[in-house]
Amino acid sequence: MILNAKCHAIRDTQLLEKQIIRKELHDEERRLDYVMEIDRQNAILMEEEIEKRRKEEKLVGAMKIMEQIEENEKVADGIIYNVVNYSYEHYA
């Protein structure tokens, strides 16, 4: 009888330990899922920030090109004006 009671007590303890381990494993899996989700969201935010910077750099580059085109047009207009003015003065 005592042996039977000891066996049941040991079995009950083992079952309880098994339940505790399962719960701890479940909790750890949930924690890891949460951490992975946070990492995923952070990666998305970083990628969006990188894309935003690329677009801004592209816009800045396009604006610089437009400024250079305008400046080159002004220089070209000045050269044409000088050539026409020189021709008019010397050949008119």
The first five atom37 places (N, CA, C, CB, O) and aatype in JSON, in Angstrom:
{
  "aatype": [12, 9, 10, 2, 0, 11, 4, 8, 0, 9, 1, 3, 16, 5, 10, 10, 6, 11, 5, 9, 9, 1, 11, 6, 10, 8, 3, 6, 6, 1, 1, 10, 3, 18, 19, 12, 6, 9, 3, 1, 5, 2, 0, 9, 10, 12, 6, 6, 6, 9, 6, 11, 1, 1, 11, 6, 6, 11, 10, 19, 7, 0, 12, 11, 9, 12, 6, 5, 9, 6, 6, 2, 6, 11, 19, 0, 3, 7, 9, 9, 18, 2, 19, 19, 2, 18, 15, 18, 6, 8, 18, 0],
  "atom_mask": [
    [1, 1, 1, 1, 1],
    [1, 1, 1, 1, 1],
    [1, 1, 1, 1, 1],
    [1, 1, 1, 1, 1],
    [1, 1, 1, 1, 1],
    [1, 1, 1, 1, 1],
    [1, 1, 1, 1, 1],
    [1, 1, 1, 1, 1],
    [1, 1, 1, 1, 1],
    [1, 1, 1, 1, 1],
    [1, 1, 1, 1, 1],
    [1, 1, 1, 1, 1],
    [1, 1, 1, 1, 1],
    [1, 1, 1, 1, 1],
    [1, 1, 1, 1, 1],
    [1, 1, 1, 1, 1],
    [1, 1, 1, 1, 1],
    [1, 1, 1, 1, 1],
    [1, 1, 1, 1, 1],
    [1, 1, 1, 1, 1],
    [1, 1, 1, 1, 1],
    [1, 1, 1, 1, 1],
    [1, 1, 1, 1, 1],
    [1, 1, 1, 1, 1],
    [1, 1, 1, 1, 1],
    [1, 1, 1, 1, 1],
    [1, 1, 1, 1, 1],
    [1, 1, 1, 1, 1],
    [1, 1, 1, 1, 1],
    [1, 1, 1, 1, 1],
    [1, 1, 1, 1, 1],
    [1, 1, 1, 1, 1],
    [1, 1, 1, 1, 1],
    [1, 1, 1, 1, 1],
    [1, 1, 1, 1, 1],
    [1, 1, 1, 1, 1],
    [1, 1, 1, 1, 1],
    [1, 1, 1, 1, 1],
    [1, 1, 1, 1, 1],
    [1, 1, 1, 1, 1],
    [1, 1, 1, 1, 1],
    [1, 1, 1, 1, 1],
    [1, 1, 1, 1, 1],
    [1, 1, 1, 1, 1],
    [1, 1, 1, 1, 1],
    [1, 1, 1, 1, 1],
    [1, 1, 1, 1, 1],
    [1, 1, 1, 1, 1],
    [1, 1, 1, 1, 1],
    [1, 1, 1, 1, 1],
    [1, 1, 1, 1, 1],
    [1, 1, 1, 1, 1],
    [1, 1, 1, 1, 1],
    [1, 1, 1, 1, 1],
    [1, 1, 1, 1, 1],
    [1, 1, 1, 1, 1],
    [1, 1, 1, 1, 1],
    [1, 1, 1, 1, 1],
    [1, 1, 1, 1, 1],
    [1, 1, 1, 1, 1],
    [1, 1, 1, 0, 1],
    [1, 1, 1, 1, 1],
    [1, 1, 1, 1, 1],
    [1, 1, 1, 1, 1],
    [1, 1, 1, 1, 1],
    [1, 1, 1, 1, 1],
    [1, 1, 1, 1, 1],
    [1, 1, 1, 1, 1],
    [1, 1, 1, 1, 1],
    [1, 1, 1, 1, 1],
    [1, 1, 1, 1, 1],
    [1, 1, 1, 1, 1],
    [1, 1, 1, 1, 1],
    [1, 1, 1, 1, 1],
    [1, 1, 1, 1, 1],
    [1, 1, 1, 1, 1],
    [1, 1, 1, 1, 1],
    [1, 1, 1, 0, 1],
    [1, 1, 1, 1, 1],
    [1, 1, 1, 1, 1],
    [1, 1, 1, 1, 1],
    [1, 1, 1, 1, 1],
    [1, 1, 1, 1, 1],
    [1, 1, 1, 1, 1],
    [1, 1, 1, 1, 1],
    [1, 1, 1, 1, 1],
    [1, 1, 1, 1, 1],
    [1, 1, 1, 1, 1],
    [1, 1, 1, 1, 1],
    [1, 1, 1, 1, 1],
    [1, 1, 1, 1, 1],
    [1, 1, 1, 1, 1]
  ],
  "atom_positions": [
    [[0.81, -1.19, 0.0], [0.0, 0.0, 0.0], [0.85, 1.25, 0.0], [-0.92, 0.0, 1.19], [0.6, 2.17, -0.78]],
    [[1.87, 1.3, 0.86], [2.75, 2.47, 0.93], [3.51, 2.61, -0.38], [3.73, 2.36, 2.12], [3.72, 3.72, -0.88]],
    [[3.93, 1.48, -0.92], [4.65, 1.5, -2.19], [3.77, 2.05, -3.3], [5.15, 0.09, -2.56], [4.22, 2.82, -4.14]],
    [[2.52, 1.67, -3.29], [1.56, 2.17, -4.28], [1.37, 3.67, -4.13], [0.21, 1.44, -4.13], [1.31, 4.38, -5.13]],
    [[1.28, 4.15, -2.91], [1.12, 5.59, -2.66], [2.35, 6.34, -3.12], [0.86, 5.86, -1.17], [2.24, 7.43, -3.69]],
    [[3.55, 5.77, -2.86], [4.78, 6.41, -3.31], [4.83, 6.49, -4.84], [6.01, 5.65, -2.78], [5.21, 7.5, -5.41]],
    [[4.43, 5.41, -5.48], [4.42, 5.38, -6.95], [3.49, 6.45, -7.51], [3.99, 4.0, -7.47], [3.84, 7.16, -8.45]],
    [[2.29, 6.58, -6.91], [1.33, 7.6, -7.37], [1.87, 9.01, -7.11], [-0.04, 7.41, -6.66], [1.69, 9.91, -7.93]],
    [[2.52, 9.19, -5.98], [3.07, 10.51, -5.65], [4.17, 10.87, -6.65], [3.63, 10.52, -4.2], [4.23, 12.0, -7.14]],
    [[5.03, 9.9, -6.95], [6.11, 10.15, -7.92], [5.52, 10.44, -9.3], [7.09, 8.95, -7.99], [5.95, 11.35, -9.99]],
    [[4.52, 9.63, -9.68], [3.87, 9.82, -10.98], [3.2, 11.19, -11.06], [2.83, 8.71, -11.24], [3.32, 11.89, -12.06]],
    [[2.5, 11.57, -10.0], [1.84, 12.88, -9.98], [2.87, 14.01, -10.09], [1.0, 13.05, -8.69], [2.64, 15.0, -10.78]],
    [[3.99, 13.86, -9.4], [5.05, 14.87, -9.47], [5.61, 14.96, -10.89], [6.18, 14.53, -8.48], [5.83, 16.05, -11.4]],
    [[5.82, 13.81, -11.5], [6.35, 13.79, -12.86], [5.37, 14.43, -13.85], [6.66, 12.35, -13.29], [5.77, 15.18, -14.74]],
    [[4.09, 14.13, -13.67], [3.08, 14.74, -14.55], [3.03, 16.25, -14.36], [1.69, 14.13, -14.27], [2.92, 17.0, -15.33]],
    [[3.12, 16.68, -13.12], [3.13, 18.11, -12.84], [4.36, 18.78, -13.47], [3.09, 18.36, -11.33], [4.25, 19.85, -14.06]],
    [[5.52, 18.13, -13.33], [6.74, 18.67, -13.92], [6.6, 18.74, -15.45], [7.95, 17.8, -13.53], [7.05, 19.7, -16.08]],
    [[5.99, 17.73, -16.03], [5.79, 17.7, -17.47], [4.89, 18.86, -17.91], [5.18, 16.36, -17.9], [5.16, 19.5, -18.92]],
    [[3.84, 19.12, -17.15], [2.95, 20.24, -17.46], [3.69, 21.58, -17.35], [1.73, 20.24, -16.52], [3.52, 22.48, -18.18]],
    [[4.51, 21.7, -16.31], [5.27, 22.94, -16.11], [6.25, 23.15, -17.27], [6.04, 22.89, -14.76], [6.38, 24.26, -17.78]],
    [[6.92, 22.09, -17.68], [7.87, 22.18, -18.79], [7.15, 22.57, -20.08], [8.61, 20.83, -18.98], [7.63, 23.42, -20.83]],
    [[5.99, 21.94, -20.33], [5.2, 22.29, -21.52], [4.81, 23.77, -21.51], [3.93, 21.42, -21.6], [4.91, 24.45, -22.53]],
    [[4.36, 24.24, -20.35], [3.97, 25.65, -20.24], [5.16, 26.56, -20.47], [3.35, 25.93, -18.86], [5.04, 27.57, -21.17]],
    [[6.32, 26.21, -19.9], [7.51, 27.03, -20.08], [7.94, 27.05, -21.56], [8.66, 26.5, -19.2], [8.33, 28.09, -22.09]],
    [[7.87, 25.89, -22.2], [8.2, 25.82, -23.63], [7.24, 26.66, -24.46], [8.17, 24.37, -24.11], [7.65, 27.38, -25.37]],
    [[5.97, 26.56, -24.13], [4.96, 27.35, -24.84], [5.21, 28.85, -24.65], [3.54, 26.98, -24.34], [5.15, 29.62, -25.6]],
    [[5.48, 29.24, -23.41], [5.76, 30.65, -23.12], [7.0, 31.13, -23.87], [5.95, 30.86, -21.61], [7.03, 32.25, -24.4]],
    [[8.03, 30.29, -23.92], [9.26, 30.65, -24.63], [9.01, 30.78, -26.13], [10.37, 29.61, -24.36], [9.55, 31.68, -26.78]],
    [[8.2, 29.89, -26.68], [7.85, 29.98, -28.1], [7.1, 31.28, -28.4], [7.01, 28.77, -28.53], [7.35, 31.93, -29.41]],
    [[6.18, 31.64, -27.52], [5.44, 32.89, -27.69], [6.37, 34.09, -27.62], [4.33, 33.01, -26.63], [6.24, 35.04, -28.39]],
    [[7.33, 34.04, -26.67], [8.29, 35.14, -26.53], [9.15, 35.26, -27.79], [9.18, 34.91, -25.29], [9.38, 36.36, -28.29]],
    [[9.62, 34.12, -28.29], [10.44, 34.12, -29.5], [9.64, 34.62, -30.71], [10.98, 32.72, -29.77], [10.16, 35.36, -31.53]],
    [[8.38, 34.21, -30.81], [7.51, 34.71, -31.88], [7.39, 36.22, -31.81], [6.12, 34.05, -31.8], [7.44, 36.91, -32.83]],
    [[7.22, 36.73, -30.61], [7.1, 38.17, -30.42], [8.38, 38.89, -30.84], [6.77, 38.49, -28.95], [8.33, 39.9, -31.54]],
    [[9.52, 38.36, -30.41], [10.81, 38.97, -30.76], [11.01, 38.93, -32.28], [11.98, 38.23, -30.05], [11.47, 39.91, -32.87]],
    [[10.67, 37.82, -32.9], [10.82, 37.71, -34.35], [9.91, 38.69, -35.07], [10.52, 36.28, -34.82], [10.3, 39.27, -36.08]],
    [[8.71, 38.88, -34.57], [7.78, 39.83, -35.18], [8.31, 41.26, -35.06], [6.38, 39.72, -34.52], [8.22, 42.04, -36.0]],
    [[8.85, 41.6, -33.91], [9.44, 42.93, -33.72], [10.61, 43.12, -34.69], [9.92, 43.11, -32.25], [10.73, 44.17, -35.32]],
    [[11.46, 42.11, -34.81], [12.58, 42.18, -35.75], [12.09, 42.35, -37.19], [13.45, 40.91, -35.64], [12.66, 43.12, -37.96]],
    [[11.03, 41.63, -37.54], [10.48, 41.73, -38.89], [9.96, 43.14, -39.15], [9.34, 40.7, -39.09], [10.21, 43.72, -40.21]],
    [[9.23, 43.69, -38.19], [8.69, 45.04, -38.35], [9.81, 46.07, -38.44], [7.75, 45.38, -37.19], [9.73, 47.0, -39.24]],
    [[10.85, 45.91, -37.63], [12.0, 46.82, -37.69], [12.7, 46.73, -39.05], [12.99, 46.5, -36.57], [13.12, 47.75, -39.6]],
    [[12.81, 45.53, -39.58], [13.44, 45.36, -40.89], [12.61, 46.05, -41.97], [13.6, 43.86, -41.23], [13.17, 46.67, -42.88]],
    [[11.3, 45.96, -41.87], [10.43, 46.64, -42.84], [10.61, 48.14, -42.74], [8.95, 46.26, -42.59], [10.71, 48.83, -43.76]],
    [[10.65, 48.67, -41.52], [10.85, 50.11, -41.33], [12.2, 50.56, -41.89], [10.75, 50.48, -39.84], [12.29, 51.61, -42.52]],
    [[13.24, 49.76, -41.66], [14.55, 50.11, -42.18], [14.55, 50.11, -43.7], [15.61, 49.14, -41.65], [15.14, 51.0, -44.33]],
    [[13.91, 49.14, -44.29], [13.83, 49.05, -45.75], [13.06, 50.25, -46.32], [13.16, 47.72, -46.19], [13.45, 50.8, -47.35]],
    [[11.99, 50.64, -45.66], [11.22, 51.8, -46.1], [12.07, 53.07, -46.0], [9.94, 51.95, -45.26], [12.0, 53.93, -46.88]],
    [[12.85, 53.19, -44.93], [13.72, 54.36, -44.76], [14.79, 54.4, -45.84], [14.38, 54.34, -43.36], [15.09, 55.46, -46.38]],
    [[15.36, 53.25, -46.16], [16.37, 53.17, -47.22], [15.75, 53.59, -48.55], [16.95, 51.75, -47.32], [16.35, 54.35, -49.31]],
    [[14.56, 53.1, -48.83], [13.87, 53.45, -50.09], [13.56, 54.94, -50.13], [12.56, 52.62, -50.24], [13.7, 55.57, -51.18]],
    [[13.16, 55.49, -49.01], [12.86, 56.92, -48.93], [14.11, 57.74, -49.24], [12.3, 57.29, -47.54], [14.06, 58.72, -49.99]],
    [[15.24, 57.34, -48.64], [16.5, 58.05, -48.9], [16.91, 57.95, -50.36], [17.61, 57.48, -48.01], [17.39, 58.92, -50.94]],
    [[16.72, 56.78, -50.95], [17.05, 56.61, -52.37], [16.23, 57.57, -53.23], [16.81, 55.15, -52.81], [16.75, 58.2, -54.15]],
    [[14.95, 57.66, -52.93], [14.09, 58.56, -53.69], [14.53, 60.01, -53.52], [12.64, 58.4, -53.26], [14.55, 60.78, -54.48]],
    [[14.87, 60.38, -52.27], [15.33, 61.74, -52.02], [16.62, 62.03, -52.77], [15.52, 61.98, -50.52], [16.77, 63.09, -53.37]],
    [[17.56, 61.08, -52.74], [18.81, 61.26, -53.45], [18.58, 61.36, -54.96], [19.77, 60.11, -53.14], [19.24, 62.14, -55.64]],
    [[17.65, 60.58, -55.46], [17.32, 60.63, -56.87], [16.74, 62.0, -57.24], [16.32, 59.5, -57.23], [17.08, 62.57, -58.28]],
    [[15.87, 62.52, -56.38], [15.29, 63.84, -56.62], [16.36, 64.93, -56.57], [14.2, 64.15, -55.58], [16.38, 65.82, -57.42]],
    [[17.24, 64.85, -55.6], [18.32, 65.84, -55.49], [19.2, 65.78, -56.74], [19.17, 65.6, -54.21], [19.58, 66.81, -57.29]],
    [[19.52, 64.58, -57.17], [20.33, 64.41, -58.38], [19.64, 64.99, -59.6], [0.0, 0.0, 0.0], [20.27, 65.65, -60.43]],
    [[18.34, 64.74, -59.72], [17.58, 65.28, -60.86], [17.55, 66.8, -60.81], [16.14, 64.72, -60.87], [17.65, 67.46, -61.84]],
    [[17.4, 67.36, -59.61], [17.38, 68.82, -59.48], [18.73, 69.41, -59.87], [17.02, 69.23, -58.04], [18.78, 70.45, -60.53]],
    [[19.83, 68.75, -59.48], [21.15, 69.24, -59.85], [21.34, 69.2, -61.36], [22.24, 68.4, -59.16], [21.91, 70.12, -61.94]],
    [[20.88, 68.14, -61.98], [20.98, 68.03, -63.43], [20.18, 69.15, -64.1], [20.47, 66.65, -63.91], [20.65, 69.76, -65.06]],
    [[18.99, 69.41, -63.6], [18.17, 70.5, -64.16], [18.87, 71.85, -63.99], [16.78, 70.55, -63.47], [18.87, 72.67, -64.91]],
    [[19.48, 72.07, -62.84], [20.22, 73.31, -62.61], [21.39, 73.42, -63.58], [20.73, 73.39, -61.16], [21.66, 74.5, -64.12]],
    [[22.09, 72.31, -63.81], [23.21, 72.33, -64.74], [22.74, 72.6, -66.15], [23.97, 70.99, -64.68], [23.38, 73.34, -66.9]],
    [[21.61, 72.01, -66.52], [21.06, 72.26, -67.86], [20.72, 73.74, -68.02], [19.8, 71.38, -68.11], [21.05, 74.35, -69.04]],
    [[20.06, 74.31, -67.01], [19.71, 75.73, -67.07], [20.95, 76.6, -67.16], [18.88, 76.13, -65.86], [21.0, 77.57, -67.93]],
    [[21.97, 76.26, -66.37], [23.2, 77.04, -66.39], [23.89, 76.92, -67.75], [24.15, 76.58, -65.27], [24.39, 77.9, -68.29]],
    [[23.93, 75.72, -68.28], [24.52, 75.51, -69.6], [23.77, 76.28, -70.68], [24.55, 74.03, -69.95], [24.37, 76.81, -71.61]],
    [[22.44, 76.33, -70.56], [21.64, 77.1, -71.51], [21.96, 78.59, -71.41], [20.13, 76.87, -71.27], [22.05, 79.28, -72.43]],
    [[22.14, 79.08, -70.18], [22.49, 80.48, -69.99], [23.86, 80.78, -70.61], [22.49, 80.84, -68.5], [24.05, 81.79, -71.27]],
    [[24.81, 79.88, -70.37], [26.14, 80.06, -70.94], [26.06, 80.03, -72.46], [27.11, 78.96, -70.42], [26.66, 80.86, -73.15]],
    [[25.3, 79.05, -72.98], [25.16, 78.95, -74.44], [24.49, 80.2, -74.99], [24.34, 77.7, -74.82], [24.92, 80.7, -76.03]],
    [[23.46, 80.72, -74.33], [22.8, 81.95, -74.78], [23.77, 83.12, -74.75], [21.57, 82.26, -73.9], [23.77, 83.95, -75.66]],
    [[24.61, 83.18, -73.72], [25.61, 84.24, -73.62], [26.63, 84.13, -74.73], [0.0, 0.0, 0.0], [27.02, 85.15, -75.3]],
    [[27.06, 82.92, -75.06], [28.02, 82.73, -76.15], [27.39, 83.13, -77.47], [28.5, 81.27, -76.22], [28.02, 83.83, -78.27]],
    [[26.16, 82.7, -77.7], [25.47, 83.05, -78.94], [25.31, 84.57, -79.03], [24.09, 82.36, -79.03], [25.52, 85.16, -80.09]],
    [[24.93, 85.18, -77.92], [24.77, 86.63, -77.9], [26.1, 87.31, -78.24], [24.26, 87.12, -76.53], [26.13, 88.25, -79.04]],
    [[27.18, 86.83, -77.64], [28.49, 87.42, -77.92], [28.9, 87.23, -79.36], [29.54, 86.83, -77.0], [29.46, 88.14, -79.97]],
    [[28.63, 86.06, -79.93], [28.98, 85.8, -81.33], [28.16, 86.69, -82.24], [28.74, 84.31, -81.69], [28.7, 87.3, -83.17]],
    [[26.88, 86.78, -81.98], [26.02, 87.63, -82.81], [26.44, 89.09, -82.65], [24.52, 87.45, -82.43], [26.53, 89.81, -83.64]],
    [[26.68, 89.51, -81.45], [27.08, 90.89, -81.19], [28.43, 91.18, -81.86], [27.16, 91.15, -79.68], [28.6, 92.25, -82.45]],
    [[29.38, 90.24, -81.76], [30.69, 90.42, -82.37], [30.55, 90.5, -83.89], [31.64, 89.29, -81.97], [31.17, 91.34, -84.53]],
    [[29.73, 89.6, -84.45], [29.53, 89.6, -85.89], [28.88, 90.89, -86.34], [28.67, 88.4, -86.32], [29.25, 91.46, -87.37]],
    [[27.95, 91.34, -85.58], [27.25, 92.58, -85.94], [28.2, 93.77, -85.89], [26.05, 92.83, -85.0], [28.18, 94.62, -86.78]],
    [[29.02, 93.81, -84.88], [29.95, 94.91, -84.72], [31.04, 94.91, -85.79], [30.57, 94.87, -83.35], [31.45, 95.97, -86.26]],
    [[31.51, 93.75, -86.16], [32.65, 93.68, -87.08], [32.26, 93.52, -88.54], [33.53, 92.55, -86.69], [33.05, 93.84, -89.43]],
    [[31.1, 93.05, -88.8], [30.73, 92.78, -90.18], [29.56, 93.62, -90.63], [30.4, 91.32, -90.35], [29.12, 93.5, -91.77]],
    [[29.06, 94.45, -89.8], [27.92, 95.26, -90.2], [28.33, 96.56, -90.81], [27.03, 95.51, -89.04], [27.47, 97.36, -91.2]]
  ]
}
